[in-house]
Each structure stands twice: as C-alpha cells, then as structure tokens.
Amino acid sequence: MKRKDKINLYFFLFSLFILALLIFPIYSIGNRVDPFIFGIPFSLFWIIACILIQFVGILFFLFIDKEGS
Amino acid sequence: MEKWHIALVAISIYLVLAFLIGIMAGKGKSFFSLSEYAVGDRSFNLFVMWFLMGGTIFSAFAFLGGPGWAFSKGAASFYILVYCTLGLMPWYVIGPKVAKIGKKNNYITMGDFLGDRFQSKLLTIIVGIVAILAFIPYLTLQIKGMAYIFNVLTYDNIPYWFGAFISFGIVVIYVATSGVRGAAWSDVFQAILMLVIAWILGMYFVQKLHGGIGNMFETINNSNNDFLLIGEEGSAMSKARYSSNIIISMIGFVMWPHLFTKSYTTTEKRIKTTVAVYPIFALFLLPVLFIGFSGYGIVSSDQIENSGQILPYLITNYLTESGLLYGIVGAGALAAAMSSSDAITHGASVSFGRDICKAIYSKIPENIELWIMRGAVFGVGAIAYLIAIFGSEGLIQLLLGAYGPIAQLAPAVYASLFFRKVSAMSIIIGLVLGVCVTIYFQYFAESTLYDLHAGLIGLIVNITAVFFFSYVYKQRDSEIVKAEEFGEI
C-alpha cells in the first residue's frame, strides 16, 4: 500500500473514532447533566471536548502529510 | 425618527456593502471565462475557503432554526454542532482526489465527475436533476428567512415580498456577474458579521435573562431533568434518531453538489487545511444555541407560533433599547441567509448549464454555456422566489423532502474512487432505488424502522444494490480505463 493511501486509511479510522464518541452507544457516557463544567452540562461539554480532540488530531495528520511530501 | 427607520438604515448599509463586495470580487478577472465563473480558476486561498465553506453552511436554518431547536428540543440541538464538526471530515480524503482529477480532466461539477468516471451521460443528467431539485427548496427556505427578518424588524412596514426581493435580488446580481468569486468574497464579509453578532447576542441574552451560563443551565435542568439529554423520557429525540441523523449528515454533507464542487476551486493542500480548521467554525455556533436556551422558562411556547421565531421574539421583546442594535441584528440574520443562498444559486446555475444543457447538446460552445449559466441564476432565482412568496406551506414541506436523497449520491462518489469493479448500471440502479426508498419512508410510511433516519435506510438499500448489480452488469471497456485512472489518483 502506498504511503498516501495508508494515511488516508488512518484518517478514515480516526474519523470513525470521533464519530463513535459522538453517537450511541458510546455517547451514553457523555449523555449526563452532572457535572457541570464551566457552567455547561456534561452532555454538551463532551461534544466540545470531541471537537477539540478532532481539531488536534487533524493538525497531527496535516503534519504527517507534510513530512511525507 | 422611529426605531424601525434606524434599523432599516443599518440593514440598508449592510446590503449595499454586501452588494459592492460581491460585485468588486469579480473585478480584474475575466468576465468571459467559464472556469473563472464556475470554479474561480481553481485558485482560492485558505482564508476564502474557510469562510466560503463556513458561510455556506451557516444558513438561515442555523440562525433562526438553531435557537428554535435549542428552545424547543434541548439537547437534540447539539446535533447541529456535531454535524458541523463531522460533516467535512470525509472531504480530507476525497476532496484532494476530486480536485486533482478535476484539474486534469477539466471538471466543474459533480455530474462531470461521475458521468466521466462511469462513461454515462444519463448519470450526469440524473445528478444534475437531483441537484437542482434539492437546491430549490433549500433556496426557498433562505428566501423565506430573508423576507421574515425584514418584515419582523421593520414592524410590518416592509412587506414580505419586497424584503425578499431586495435582499435576494442583490444575491442574484452579484452571483450572475462575479460567479463563485462573488459568492466567496461576500461570504467572508457575511460570515464575519454574523459570527460577531451571534456572540454578542448569545452573551447578552444569557446575561440579561439568567445572569450567566451556569445559572441558565441549572434553571433548565431543575425544571426538566431530561431536557439537556438525548433519548431519556423527557427528551425530545430518541437515541436511534439522533445517532442516525449524525451518521447521515456525515455521509451526506459533502455530497451537496455546491459543496462538492468547491473541491475544484482550490488546491489539494488547501482542502486538507480547510478541513483541519473547520471544527473551529462549529465552536462559533455555540452562542446561537445559547440564544435558544436563554428563552427557556422565560418565553412560554404559546407566545410564539413556532419555535423558529424565538430569536425574533427575544429581540423584539428584550432588546428594545436601541434601533441601531436592532438593525445590526437584522443584518446578521440576513447575512446568514444570503451567504448560503449565493453558493446555492451559483451551484444550481452551473449544474443546469453543465449537467443538463451541455450533457444533452454536447456541441454548445463554452461562451454560450457561460451565458446559459448566467441566465440560469435568474431563472432558478425566480422560481425559488415565487415558491417562497406564493407557495403554500404544504408545498414547501413537500419540497423539503428533496434534502433526504442528497446522501444517496455518496455510494457513487466513494465507489468511483475506491471500488474499481463497480459498473455504471449498478450505480444508476442503486441511486434510483435509494432515492425511492428514502422518499417512501419520508412521506408514505407511518414510521421508519427503529426510528432511523429515512436517508439511512435508503443508503443501505442503495449500497446493497450497487454491490449486487456490479456482479450482474459488467463494466464496459471504456469504464475499465476510467476506473484505472480514478483509482490511481
């Protein structure tokens, strides 16, 4: 498998991972009101945290991509 | 001077600016180049791309519907954040491939891409028709949003038809003259404006009505334990529906032809960077939801006709001090509606010119094709405007069903890049079956299976059909050559 295809495959798996965090059944862990974090219910905080993880994750992929070229 | 006069002046200044930016964007670029009109000569930078993708998605639905969902459905509205976050992820993988092969073979639409890969003009035309059928209701909603904002903020002094006519008329003119570049640069301006306004409003209402975010959510939680959760007894949405909604939007998002074709407006590297910075846009949506939550417990649901009116209601009842502020809010809401409608109008015009006219009469020269597209901006615009102003509520509901089938284009796009053995016939059968099943579950069935999204059921049928018929109908020789070419990209 070419390096580029490999990165794409890993990116696909990473997308599935983030998706899984945000839908049921795994979202059941986040789907609660307590504790409130920064005044925000945990169910919403979980989503914001996922968005941040995703952001950092994609930056990482960009970095790897750049190394390759 | 009455308050609505001041509001009207502020809105007018915004409209003039949006118009000028849209028109100026095309200055110095060739007015007679099809590639410039359709895909901006494939030269957009990261800054423009981010706002173009963001502004296009941040529509009247997000500005009016987002607070409405938060107000009436609670945690179900988190779905809006999630789809914005996940929706663009598949683009990281397919976007660069589509851009690369598009540049090589000179594609400007999704119909070009699929039609050439599967060597089927029929497929190009089907994609063009599906695209335009989905664009018109989307556009209709935006126009209704514009009319509504004008009407409410001027206390009924500007009639419904006139507000929409002016604001959408401006969009039509700058799209017809400056093409995708006009849409892109006005989106930069509109997106910045609406984001700033969303944050100011969100913070203001939360502070004024509840004295802080923490207080607000605690009050909501105390009155209904399940409001901030999904799939509990007092929640507004089941777990299956919530999850399948998210899955379908992740698959369907970049299949919207006007977003898909943005792959052609830039380079591979910039596509990846755009995907990377895109989640930040989702975070900017947060205050829009806060606006809706802040109305909970303050506004009772019988005070407004439908939940989409919560933002205008809050503004007219709790933001009464200044006409200027009022006008700025109106400008922000208009910006949201306009920044989506420009990209859609443009997309529809290009699809009509290329996927329908050019596919049927392949002898049309490029300069005539360009004029067909410019004309289509007015044609599609007029149809959507007439439906928005004169169409019945039922008609609009019916048209909105066109949303669902968009995700049915996904198997064709993915198969074209990753599944070499697939044949044109199987793709067409899958697409048609998928669309039919989706429409059946949307309109005719009493309930869907396990409360899943209708589009997801259609997709399962679609994918199964593609696999099955690929073994029944073999590829023609010309398809095999293309399959090789697309697979190597």
HADDOCK unambig.tbl for C-alpha pairs under 7 A between the chains (distance, minus, plus):
assign (segid A and resid 8 and name CA) (segid B and resid 93 and name CA) 5.94 0.50 0.50
assign (segid A and resid 15 and name CA) (segid B and resid 89 and name CA) 6.72 0.50 0.50
assign (segid A and resid 23 and name CA) (segid B and resid 243 and name CA) 4.92 0.50 0.50
assign (segid A and resid 24 and name CA) (segid B and resid 239 and name CA) 6.50 0.50 0.50
assign (segid A and resid 24 and name CA) (segid B and resid 243 and name CA) 6.10 0.50 0.50
assign (segid A and resid 31 and name CA) (segid B and resid 229 and name CA) 5.87 0.50 0.50
assign (segid A and resid 31 and name CA) (segid B and resid 230 and name CA) 6.74 0.50 0.50
assign (segid A and resid 32 and name CA) (segid B and resid 229 and name CA) 6.37 0.50 0.50
assign (segid A and resid 33 and name CA) (segid B and resid 228 and name CA) 6.70 0.50 0.50
assign (segid A and resid 39 and name CA) (segid B and resid 213 and name CA) 5.60 0.50 0.50
assign (segid A and resid 39 and name CA) (segid B and resid 214 and name CA) 3.62 0.50 0.50
assign (segid A and resid 40 and name CA) (segid B and resid 213 and name CA) 6.99 0.50 0.50
assign (segid A and resid 40 and name CA) (segid B and resid 214 and name CA) 6.27 0.50 0.50
assign (segid A and resid 40 and name CA) (segid B and resid 217 and name CA) 6.78 0.50 0.50
assign (segid A and resid 41 and name CA) (segid B and resid 217 and name CA) 6.96 0.50 0.50
assign (segid A and resid 43 and name CA) (segid B and resid 229 and name CA) 6.74 0.50 0.50
assign (segid A and resid 51 and name CA) (segid B and resid 85 and name CA) 6.52 0.50 0.50
assign (segid A and resid 51 and name CA) (segid B and resid 279 and name CA) 6.20 0.50 0.50
assign (segid A and resid 55 and name CA) (segid B and resid 276 and name CA) 6.14 0.50 0.50
assign (segid A and resid 55 and name CA) (segid B and resid 277 and name CA) 6.96 0.50 0.50
assign (segid A and resid 55 and name CA) (segid B and resid 279 and name CA) 6.26 0.50 0.50
assign (segid A and resid 58 and name CA) (segid B and resid 276 and name CA) 5.30 0.50 0.50
assign (segid A and resid 59 and name CA) (segid B and resid 276 and name CA) 6.10 0.50 0.50
